[in-house]
Amino acid sequence: MKKKKISVIIPVYNEEKQIDCLMDNLIVFDKETVNLIFVDGGSEDTTVDLLEAYGQTVIFSDKGRGKQLHTGALAAPDDYLLFLHADCYFEKSPLEEIERILSRHEMGAFKVEFDNSNLLLKLLAWGSNWRLKYRKIAFGDQGMFMTKDFYHRMGGFKSLPLMEDYDFSLRAKKAGCPVRFSRQKIITSSRFFDQHGVVKSLLIMQKCQHMYRQGAPIEKIQELYRT
């Protein structure tokens, strides 16, 4: 049976320091079965120039990960979609695992591991994987993937400045199509936690999720997150 092609949608914004590493990490993908879709949100550095120097095509969107992801999904030509953060990567190709899960389900995400051996980050990764496996809630750094048909039936990612991944997971779960847990791991950067502190960041994220579930204005949640 001929393998389905997969569109890998990668939002970028001022990632010039990350581009060389990103392109090295994308080597795991088979060019014959993957379309890379980079969506720039108005970078003010050399992100776009560097990607084009690598021979990549970049499309453009208003800033905001929800908007960028949706713009990429609208441009995707393939039946399967993988949404990948620029600072996340796989040690081996995830394509076989994506095909295995999407042949039976609508949506999945990967077991996450940080690129830092910090004990608190190991505990955080464990908690994220427990949440994905048992509560069926995925976040973007866990490499959310799904069929294109399901993405559009769900209305896609909302144009939110944050929480777009959490929102999509909640809607999918409510619709009776919860995200499926893949034991293949995705490696994600610890740079956010290194900069802001693990405990403080975790507490703020938990508060943001609670506020979102309670229907707080997204501007209030964004204000808290930025602190």
Kinemage of the C-alpha trace (Angstrom):
@kinemage 1
@onewidth
@group {chain A} dominant
@subgroup {mainchain}
@vectorlist {calphas} color= white
{ca met a 1} P 0.000 0.000 0.000
{ca lys a 2} L 1.304 3.427 -0.952
{ca lys a 3} L 2.162 5.542 2.071
{ca lys a 4} L 0.203 8.741 2.611
{ca lys a 5} L 2.122 11.979 2.415
{ca ile a 6} L 2.251 14.131 5.531
{ca ser a 7} L 2.319 17.909 5.778
{ca val a 8} L 4.596 19.066 8.607
{ca ile a 9} L 3.518 22.559 9.671
{ca ile a 10} L 6.138 24.593 11.543
{ca pro a 11} L 5.333 28.096 12.845
{ca val a 12} L 8.355 30.395 13.170
{ca tyr a 13} L 8.951 33.843 14.595
{ca asn a 14} L 12.394 35.381 15.125
{ca glu a 15} L 14.069 31.966 15.120
{ca glu a 16} L 17.344 32.870 13.368
{ca lys a 17} L 19.415 31.267 16.142
{ca gln a 18} L 17.403 28.062 15.863
{ca ile a 19} L 17.245 27.582 12.072
{ca asp a 20} L 20.476 25.597 11.549
{ca cys a 21} L 19.556 23.230 14.380
{ca leu a 22} L 15.979 22.983 13.099
{ca met a 23} L 17.080 21.995 9.616
{ca asp a 24} L 19.477 19.393 11.041
{ca asn a 25} L 16.625 17.933 13.092
{ca leu a 26} L 14.325 17.703 10.069
{ca ile a 27} L 16.711 15.274 8.342
{ca val a 28} L 14.756 12.400 9.929
{ca phe a 29} L 11.899 13.091 7.504
{ca asp a 30} L 11.743 11.386 4.128
{ca lys a 31} L 11.441 14.100 1.484
{ca glu a 32} L 9.392 11.758 -0.668
{ca thr a 33} L 6.615 11.461 1.908
{ca val a 34} L 6.733 14.846 3.672
{ca asn a 35} L 5.883 18.406 2.714
{ca leu a 36} L 7.495 20.958 5.033
{ca ile a 37} L 5.387 24.073 5.518
{ca phe a 38} L 7.057 26.952 7.356
{ca val a 39} L 4.695 29.718 8.486
{ca asp a 40} L 6.352 32.970 9.496
{ca gly a 41} L 4.513 35.349 11.782
{ca gly a 42} L 6.355 38.518 10.732
{ca ser a 43} L 9.894 37.806 11.909
{ca glu a 44} L 12.067 40.883 12.379
{ca asp a 45} L 15.344 38.973 12.064
{ca thr a 46} L 16.823 36.769 9.305
{ca thr a 47} L 14.553 33.751 9.906
{ca val a 48} L 12.950 33.868 6.451
{ca asp a 49} L 16.234 34.514 4.635
{ca leu a 50} L 17.878 31.550 6.364
{ca leu a 51} L 15.009 29.184 5.561
{ca glu a 52} L 15.019 30.270 1.924
{ca ala a 53} L 18.790 29.750 1.819
{ca tyr a 54} L 18.066 26.137 2.774
{ca gly a 55} L 15.726 25.923 -0.203
{ca gln a 56} L 12.553 26.032 1.880
{ca thr a 57} L 9.364 27.822 0.897
{ca val a 58} L 7.923 30.086 3.577
{ca ile a 59} L 4.331 31.272 3.746
{ca phe a 60} L 3.215 34.205 5.828
{ca ser a 61} L 0.613 34.845 8.486
{ca asp a 62} L -0.288 37.356 11.141
{ca lys a 63} L 1.688 36.784 14.330
{ca gly a 64} L 0.252 34.276 16.770
{ca arg a 65} L 0.755 30.521 16.863
{ca gly a 66} L -2.938 29.731 16.447
{ca lys a 67} L -3.141 31.879 13.323
{ca gln a 68} L 0.128 30.541 11.952
{ca leu a 69} L -0.849 26.912 12.498
{ca his a 70} L -4.217 27.463 10.839
{ca thr a 71} L -2.621 29.250 7.889
{ca gly a 72} L -0.293 26.280 7.448
{ca ala a 73} L -3.168 23.796 7.680
{ca leu a 74} L -5.103 25.658 4.987
{ca ala a 75} L -2.078 25.438 2.695
{ca ala a 76} L -1.370 21.758 3.452
{ca pro a 77} L -1.874 19.482 0.411
{ca asp a 78} L -1.801 16.179 2.295
{ca asp a 79} L -4.282 13.987 4.174
{ca tyr a 80} L -2.211 13.890 7.382
{ca leu a 81} L -1.029 16.940 9.343
{ca leu a 82} L 1.773 17.163 11.914
{ca phe a 83} L 2.102 20.413 13.849
{ca leu a 84} L 5.699 20.811 15.003
{ca his a 85} L 7.281 23.560 17.103
{ca ala a 86} L 10.596 24.901 15.811
{ca asp a 87} L 12.411 23.831 18.987
{ca cys a 88} L 11.082 20.246 19.038
{ca tyr a 89} L 12.545 17.257 17.211
{ca phe a 90} L 12.511 13.495 16.788
{ca glu a 91} L 15.447 11.109 17.120
{ca lys a 92} L 13.921 8.905 14.422
{ca ser a 93} L 11.215 9.401 11.841
{ca pro a 94} L 7.704 9.521 13.365
{ca leu a 95} L 5.958 8.851 10.054
{ca glu a 96} L 5.329 5.150 10.583
{ca glu a 97} L 3.874 5.848 14.026
{ca ile a 98} L 1.680 8.637 12.664
{ca glu a 99} L 0.338 6.335 9.960
{ca arg a 100} L -0.272 3.553 12.476
{ca ile a 101} L -2.359 5.749 14.771
{ca leu a 102} L -4.208 7.701 12.082
{ca ser a 103} L -5.196 4.519 10.286
{ca arg a 104} L -7.472 3.838 13.290
{ca his a 105} L -7.988 7.193 15.006
{ca glu a 106} L -8.398 10.866 14.159
{ca met a 107} L -5.646 12.459 16.229
{ca gly a 108} L -2.532 11.689 18.261
{ca ala a 109} L 0.492 13.178 20.041
{ca phe a 110} L 3.859 11.967 21.302
{ca lys a 111} L 5.492 11.228 24.618
{ca val a 112} L 7.548 14.301 25.476
{ca glu a 113} L 11.064 14.531 26.885
{ca phe a 114} L 13.074 17.690 27.564
{ca asp a 115} L 16.574 18.257 26.216
{ca asn a 116} L 17.693 18.974 29.781
{ca ser a 117} L 18.267 16.372 32.511
{ca asn a 118} L 16.969 18.688 35.258
{ca leu a 119} L 14.958 16.596 37.736
{ca leu a 120} L 12.078 19.078 37.837
{ca leu a 121} L 11.827 18.965 34.046
{ca lys a 122} L 11.778 15.158 34.158
{ca leu a 123} L 8.857 15.358 36.587
{ca leu a 124} L 7.160 17.938 34.372
{ca ala a 125} L 7.539 15.672 31.326
{ca trp a 126} L 6.108 12.750 33.324
{ca gly a 127} L 3.103 14.884 34.247
{ca ser a 128} L 2.594 15.983 30.643
{ca asn a 129} L 2.691 12.390 29.431
{ca trp a 130} L 0.283 11.255 32.160
{ca arg a 131} L -2.105 14.047 31.156
{ca leu a 132} L -1.893 13.030 27.502
{ca lys a 133} L -2.354 9.308 28.151
{ca tyr a 134} L -5.120 9.443 30.749
{ca arg a 135} L -6.795 12.848 30.437
{ca lys a 136} L -6.411 12.982 26.632
{ca ile a 137} L -5.051 16.541 26.642
{ca ala a 138} L -2.072 17.401 24.436
{ca phe a 139} L 0.015 20.528 24.108
{ca gly a 140} L 1.877 21.742 21.054
{ca asp a 141} L 5.303 20.623 22.243
{ca gln a 142} L 4.008 17.030 22.116
{ca gly a 143} L 3.756 17.101 18.330
{ca met a 144} L 0.009 17.034 17.724
{ca phe a 145} L -0.954 15.197 14.525
{ca met a 146} L -4.299 14.428 12.901
{ca thr a 147} L -6.119 13.809 9.661
{ca lys a 148} L -6.806 16.927 7.629
{ca asp a 149} L -10.477 16.014 7.463
{ca phe a 150} L -10.692 15.897 11.264
{ca tyr a 151} L -8.829 19.190 11.600
{ca his a 152} L -11.346 20.986 9.431
{ca arg a 153} L -14.354 19.220 10.961
{ca met a 154} L -13.193 20.524 14.337
{ca gly a 155} L -12.905 24.056 12.991
{ca gly a 156} L -9.111 24.118 13.184
{ca phe a 157} L -6.956 26.005 15.655
{ca lys a 158} L -8.554 29.200 16.886
{ca ser a 159} L -6.810 32.522 16.314
{ca leu a 160} L -5.651 32.737 19.909
{ca pro a 161} L -2.379 34.299 21.111
{ca leu a 162} L -1.920 31.245 23.373
{ca met a 163} L -3.844 28.165 24.565
{ca glu a 164} L -4.730 27.195 20.971
{ca asp a 165} L -3.412 23.657 21.540
{ca tyr a 166} L -5.224 23.248 24.869
{ca asp a 167} L -8.425 24.570 23.320
{ca phe a 168} L -8.221 22.118 20.401
{ca ser a 169} L -7.600 19.165 22.729
{ca leu a 170} L -10.613 20.087 24.853
{ca arg a 171} L -12.858 20.387 21.805
{ca ala a 172} L -11.642 17.082 20.369
{ca lys a 173} L -12.253 15.326 23.680
{ca lys a 174} L -15.739 16.821 23.952
{ca ala a 175} L -16.492 15.671 20.389
{ca gly a 176} L -15.655 12.087 21.361
{ca cys a 177} L -12.400 11.963 19.388
{ca pro a 178} L -9.717 12.342 22.080
{ca val a 179} L -6.045 12.554 21.263
{ca arg a 180} L -4.222 9.197 21.238
{ca phe a 181} L -0.975 8.647 23.120
{ca ser a 182} L 2.133 7.582 21.210
{ca arg a 183} L 5.034 6.122 23.159
{ca gln a 184} L 7.499 7.366 20.563
{ca lys a 185} L 9.178 10.377 22.090
{ca ile a 186} L 9.536 13.895 20.885
{ca ile a 187} L 12.333 16.021 22.321
{ca thr a 188} L 11.447 19.584 23.267
{ca ser a 189} L 13.608 22.511 24.287
{ca ser a 190} L 13.791 23.618 27.909
{ca arg a 191} L 14.662 27.195 26.901
{ca phe a 192} L 11.401 28.695 28.194
{ca phe a 193} L 11.803 27.043 31.607
{ca asp a 194} L 15.520 27.865 31.716
{ca gln a 195} L 14.656 31.515 31.234
{ca his a 196} L 11.695 31.818 33.603
{ca gly a 197} L 12.185 29.015 36.131
{ca val a 198} L 10.460 25.635 36.166
{ca val a 199} L 8.228 26.046 39.216
{ca lys a 200} L 7.116 29.590 38.425
{ca ser a 201} L 6.392 28.672 34.788
{ca leu a 202} L 4.436 25.573 35.750
{ca leu a 203} L 2.292 27.459 38.264
{ca ile a 204} L 1.506 30.174 35.730
{ca met a 205} L 0.603 27.584 33.070
{ca gln a 206} L -1.728 25.786 35.457
{ca lys a 207} L -3.373 29.088 36.367
{ca cys a 208} L -3.781 29.952 32.657
{ca gln a 209} L -5.482 26.613 31.983
{ca his a 210} L -7.836 27.115 34.928
{ca met a 211} L -8.720 30.630 33.774
{ca tyr a 212} L -9.396 29.386 30.250
{ca arg a 213} L -11.716 26.635 31.473
{ca gln a 214} L -13.566 29.229 33.547
{ca gly a 215} L -14.097 31.401 30.483
{ca ala a 216} L -11.745 34.239 31.410
{ca pro a 217} L -10.978 36.737 28.596
{ca ile a 218} L -7.966 35.577 26.593
{ca glu a 219} L -6.395 39.029 27.099
{ca lys a 220} L -6.355 38.453 30.875
{ca ile a 221} L -4.775 35.035 30.422
{ca gln a 222} L -2.170 36.490 28.066
{ca glu a 223} L -1.368 39.212 30.587
{ca leu a 224} L -0.729 36.601 33.277
{ca tyr a 225} L 1.357 34.471 30.924
{ca arg a 226} L 3.560 37.406 29.987
{ca thr a 227} L 4.403 37.996 33.633
